[in-house]
Amino acid sequence: MSGAAGRSTPNSVRPRIGELANLPVFFKLGGKRVVLVGGGEPALWKAELLAATGARVDVFAETFADGFRELASAPPNGAINLVSRRWTLADLENAALAVGSFTDETEAATFASAARAAGVPVNVIDRPAFCDFQFGAIVNRSPLVVGISTDGGAPVFGQAIRSLIEGLLPDSFGQWAAAALNLRRDVDKIGDTPEEKRAFWRRFADLAIRRSARGPTETELAQLRAGEVDAGQSEPVAIIEVNDDADALSLGAIRLLRAADVIFIDDTAPTSVIDFARREARRYPVVGGEADGLSVTEALARAAASEGRIVWIRHAPRPQSSDDAQALRASGVSVVVFRLGSSA
């Protein structure tokens, strides 16, 4: 849609992302060396976690808690080397990460400063002031991994959220994520243009969600490569009705919002709703029942004719809202309406 004089432009509703306390990143540690200082229980879990990534973990301590030697003899991945002495500055050379567990604040500060001087990102367990990065709670469906951070303020709260997410993500999603890695290696078979590639991954994601009770079959993956699986959205326009609480969104509504190419959003809708959308989606504000210089239903109908998957986030209650879907259908546009947890 073009932004003619007097009309709003895409993505002008709100910034694509709000403030972040931390940048969520994922370190590739396979085969890399990590320094861990401390031999107590907190360090034991960090040693296991770091080894699970395939890292080579050198653990420095004068004594080690029960479980360390058993873990070092059979790590979940990577390797764990126990070094029975205090750490030195030289131990930080060529390390990818440094992690320390200290009861003494002065020693914690010394370790953090030494790691930074060596150019090594550092984490001091349970001491956020000395940390360049944090671990957070983890939902493991590897290679699908979800990290949850409370900026070090409420680890138990983060663990409770992890439990909620674990209930939403079936184990099979790990198999789908692994299949995606294999499919990505055949990049020449999933499309020649960015649009074709994006359409392929949409079909893949939709199929994974529909078949979430199990992993993919070879037949399904072959059909995906051949373009024979049509898992796309059958309704070109979705009207998602929201109140002042984004938690009222159903999983079906969230799925459509994440897949949308174009999003119309009432200017009174809660900001948190748009966080579910793709950053690349074009966004148009709906103010007083109008969008892009037209009535919202006219703008939606025009977008539906040429711009892919369309979602309208409609703030309820809205005067004459019952007529919106009817007006769109009268103009030949198929519509699905999600009303606060249900669809119609």
PyMOL commands that set and color helices and strands:
alter all, ss='L'
color gray80, all
select helices_A, chain A and resi 41-52+68-73+89-92+105-117+128-130+155-168+172-185+187-189+194-210+218-226+246-248+251-259+271-276+296-304+322-330
alter helices_A, ss='H'
color red, helices_A
select strands_A, chain A and resi 33-37+56-60+79-83+97-100+122-124+137-141+144-148+237-242+262-266+282-286+290-291+294-295+310-315+335-339+342-343
alter strands_A, ss='S'
color yellow, strands_A
deselect
rebuild
show_as cartoon
